Amino acid sequence: MKISISLPNDVIDQVAKAAEAYGLNRSAYICMCVKQQLAQDTVLQKLPQMLELMSEAVKVTKEAKAQQTQQPPIEATSPAADSKRYPTRLDPYEAIGAHPSDF
């Protein structure tokens, strides 16, 4: 569909320069600009809903963290038992059964 619009000369000059920079004709450039503006308007219309959802997500996260801090502490085990389960130093060569000199 075609429409006819009136624009000031300075705006037409700016459109022509920008269209040329993108390798488009003026009509294609104006169409691209209008589509982009319509997309931005849609986002702005949905912004209040997005902010409400983000606020709810923050609230749920805070509640979850509060519940985590209310859980009873984990029972401590003896240091000897912990060192068997969690060695203090990891040797990657020991894990593969080799030594650096083997390479």
PEMO-V969980 format. One line per field, one symbol per residue. phi: phi as a letter, one per 30 degrees, with the letter a starting at -180 (. if undefined). burial: + if it has 9 or more other ideal C-beta (glycine too) atoms within 8 Angstrom, else -. A space follows every 10 residues. Layout:
BEGIN
phi: ???
burial: ???
END
This chain:
BEGIN
phi: .cbcbcbded dddddddddd ddicdddddd eddddddddd ddddddeedd dddddddddd dddddddddd ddddddcded dddddbddbc cddddcibbe ddc
burial: ---------- -+--++-++- ---+-+-+++ -+-------- ---------- ---------- ---------- ---------- -++------- ---------- ---
END
